[in-house]
Amino acid sequence: MTDSNEIYDITIIGGGPVGMFAAFYAGMRNAKTKIIETLPVLGGQVSLLYPEKTLYDVGGYAGVTGAQLISQLTAQMQHFNQTICLEQEVKTIEKLEDHLFKITTSKEIHYSKTIIIATGLGAFKPRKLTIPDAEVYEETNLHYIVKQIEQYRDKTVVICGGGDTAVDWALTLEPVAEKVYLVHRRDRFRAHEGSVEVLKESRVEILTPFIPYEMISDNNTLDAVVFKETKGSALKKIDLDYFIVNYGFVSKLGPIKDWGVTLDRSDIIVNSKMETSIDGIYAVGDSITFDGKIKLIATGFGEAPTAVNHAIHAIYPKKHTQPIQSTTLSLDK
């Protein structure tokens, strides 16, 4: 664990769409900003669960896929030099006597003048294989999250799963990889019917109903996986370069319940300023509740500037809560 004495104006806990937009908007207010995210990528459940699904309730877009939305939010954030800390889970938050917050994560300690919680429905973790020693291959070619599409180019990729995420990634990788297999334990997929129809017309080879049975490897790298018929004895061995498992994700409230903010079941209670019960800690997005709260990305995008502006005013009382319009600014590099 490291201990950096660098102090930030705003630390955003959660790197989903709302957290990303909050980071961008904090940059608009010249705030020194940091994002702490448990996953190895930004974008939250939109990146993980709906990369190829079209969203219709985001202002300014007639329709935008999850991957496109996260790409645009990333480009928006790049106007500012925000600090991004991935694969760190916030364990504890301590308010110090000098009105600073000490944030202890699974890897290091951070210091911040204010905090904005944007954890959505909680910390997402993938459902993993139960085959013994499967974790050995997570550092090589067993993946639960797709980070870089290009690494699969001209490779043989086997994907396990039957939901939207598995089908989306199979269709996304079909024109990139040399060969894509999609293996599911049932004959029917849980994914959107339209996506399944496209899948059946694609070059993806479908194997159902089968489950992973045995891993064959050399030097901690998977060379092949043997699949067994779900209710039978038939076995099929598939040689591969990459094995992607999409069994879904588990969302847990995690340590938030120990951070001291007042909760209504699993939701953080906030007021109209997005203030929690702890002075200096704000919350936005699907992690919060207030009278009339609607849980949509679109509403979270509106809550983010509210939290940022009130956080800025709390840090620098002479600065107005109501900022100037963005049309008066230039972000051209």
N, C-alpha and C positions, 0 to 999 in steps of 0.2 A: 504494500500500500504506500502511495506517495502522498505528500502533504504540500500542496501549492498555496502560497500566501497571496496569490493573485486574486483580487476582489472584482467581482462582476456586478453591474447594476441590476441585471435581471438574469436569473437562471430558470430556464423552462424545463420542466420535468415531463418528458414525453415528446417524441419526434414524429407524431402522426401529422396529417394535413393541418389541423388547427394549431398544433405546436409549431409547425414550420411557418405558417402565416404569422403567428405571434412573433417569431424570431425576425421575420422580414420587417414587420411593422415596428418592432423595437429598434431596428436599424434606422427606420425613417425618423425616429425620435432621438437618434444619436446615442442610443443606450449600448453600453458594452454588454454583450449578450452571449449566453451559452445554452446549448441544448444537451440534456442528458437523456439517452435512450437505451432501453434494455436490449433491443434487437441489433443485429449487425448492419441494418439498413434503415434509412428514414422512410416514412410513409405509413407506418402502422398497418392496420388491417387492410387498408386500401391497397397497399403494395403486396401484401401477403395473400389476401383472399380474392381480390377482384382486379388483378392487373389488366385483364382484357375485357372486363365488363364495362358497359357504357353507363355513365352517371348522367342523369338528366336534371338534377336539382341543384346544380352549381351555377350561380349567376354568371352571365356572360358567355356561357357555352350552350349551344344547341344540343350538344352531347359530347362527352369526353370520357375516354377510358381511364381506369384507375392509374395505369402507368403514365398516361399523358398528363394527368393532373399532377402527379408527383413530380414529373419532369419539369412542368411549368413552375411549380412551387420551389423546386430546387434552383431553377434559373433565377427566380425572383429573389431568393435568399442570397444568391451570389453577388448581388449589388453591394453586399456588406460582408465584412470579414468576421462572420460569426464563428464561435468555437463549437465544434460538434464532438461530443463524447459518446461513442457507440459501445454497445455491449457492457453497459454499466447499470446495475440496479441500485436505486437509492434505498439504503437501509434505514438511515435515521436522519432527522432534521433537528438541529438544536439552535435555539435562538440565544445568541451571546449577549453580554451586557452592553456591548457597543453598538447594538441594533443591527448586527450582522447575523447571517445564518450560516451555520456550519453544516454542510451536506456531506454525509458519509455514504459512499457507494461501495459496491463490491470490489472496486479497484483502487479508489483514491478518495481524498477529501477536497471539497470545493467550498469556496466562500462567496457569498452573494448578499447584496443589500436587500433584494426582494426575490420572491419566487413566484412563478406561475405554474400551477399544476395543470397539465394537459394530457393526462394519461388515458383518456378515453375510457373504454370498458375495463381497463386494467392491464397488467403486464401479460403480453402474449408470448407463449412458449409452444413450440411444435410438439405434437404427439409423436413420440419416437418408436422405432422398432423395438420389439421385445425379444428379438433373437439375441442369444448370449454373445457378448463381445462386439455387438454392432457399433458401439461408440468408438471402437478403434479406428474405423474407417471414416469418421466424421472429419478428420483432418486431411483426408485425401479426396476420395471420390464418392462418398455417401453424403448427399445434401438434403437438408430439410427446407432450405430457403434458396431460391434462385437469385444470385446477385448479378453476375455478368453473363449475359446471353452468349457473347462471343466465345466463351471458354468451351461451349458445346459444339462449336462449328465443326462440321465434318466428323463428328463423333457418333458412337452408338450410345443412345440414352434410353434407359428404362425408367419409367415413371410409375409409381404405385399410388392408387387413390381413385375415388369415384365421384368426387364432388367438383364444384366449379373450378377450384384452384388447379386440380390435377388435369382436368380437361383443357383449361385455358393454357397451361404451360405446355401441354402436348401439342396444341395447335400453334403456339408461339414458336416452339422449337422445331416443328416439322419442316419448315423451309430452311432451317439453319443446320440442323444435324444431318448426318448421313443416314441414320435410321433412328426412329423413335418407336418404342413399345409403350403401351399403356396397359397396366395390369390392375384388375379390380377383383375383389373377393365376391362380387355379385355379378349376375348377368345384366342387371340394369344399373345405369348411372344415376346419381343424385343431381347431376349438373342440369343447367338450363336446357330445355328440350332443343332449342335452336342450335346451341353449341354442340350437343350430341349428334345432331344431324350433320353438321359440318364435319365433325370428327369422323363419322362413318364414311364420308366422301373423301377423306384425306388419305395420305400415305401412311398414317400412323397404324401400326399393327396392334390390334386389340386382343388381349388375352384374358378371358373370363371363364368361369369363376375360379381364380387362383390366388394364393397368398404366398409370401416369401417363406421359404422352408429352410434353405441352407445357403451360406455365403462361402464362395470359393475365392481364395486370395493368395497373393504372393507378396511378401514384404509390406504388409499393412495396406495394400491397395487391392480393392475388389477387382477380380478378373471376370467373375460370373456370379449369377444368383440362380439357385434352383427354386422353382415355384411348384407348389403342390396344389392339386385340385381341392377346392374347399370341402366338398362332401364326397370326395373319391380318393383314389390312390395314384392317379396319373401325375407324373412329374415332368417338368419341362425346364431345361437348363438354357439360360440366355447369356451369352458372352456380352460384356458391356465395357464402356469407358467410364460412364457416370450412372449412378443410381440415385434418383430423386424420389423421396417419399413425401407424399402430400396427404397425410391422414388428418389434417385439420390442426387447429391450434386451441390451446387451453388458455382461457382468460381468467386471471385471478386478481383479486383486489391487492394481494400481497401486503407489503409493509405499510401501505397508506393508512391502515387502521391504527398504526402506532405513531403516526406523525403528529398527532394532537389536534388535528382539525375536526370540527364537528361533522358527523355523518348522519344521513338519513338512510339507514340500511347500508348500501354500498356507494351511495352518492354523497359528494361533498356539498354541504349547504353553503350557498353564497348569497350576497345581497345584490342590489342593482349595479354596484361598482365592481362586481366579481370578487369581492373581498370574502375570505373565509373567516372563521372565528379567531384566527391568529393574525394580528396586525402585521402586514408586510407579506403575507402569503395570499395569493389570488388563485383562482381556478377557472377553467373554461372547458367547453366542449362536452363530450358525453360523460365526463367524470362528475358533472355537477348537477345540482337540482335547485330550483327556485320556483315560486308560484308561476305556473304557465310555461315552464321550460319545455322546449321542443328539441328532441335529439336528432339533429341533422348537421351535416358538414356545413351547410349554408349558414345556420344559426351560430355555429361555433366560430365561423369566420367573422361574424359580427361581434361576438363576445371577446375575441382576442384583442382588438384595438381598445375596447373598453378597459380591459385589465391592464394593458400596457400603459395607457394614458394615466390611469390612476396610480400605477406603480411609479411612473416618472414623477408625478406630482408629489408622491409621498417621499421620494428621494430628494427631489429638488423643489421645495414648496414655491419658489418664485416662478417656476415654469407652469404655464397654463395647462389645465387638464384638457381643454379643447384645443387641439393643434390646428396649424394652418392647413389649408387644403393641399393635397398632393400635387395638384396642377401647378402650384407655385414652385415645385422642386424640380431639379434635374438629376436623374440618376445615370445619365449617359457616361460610359467609361471612355 
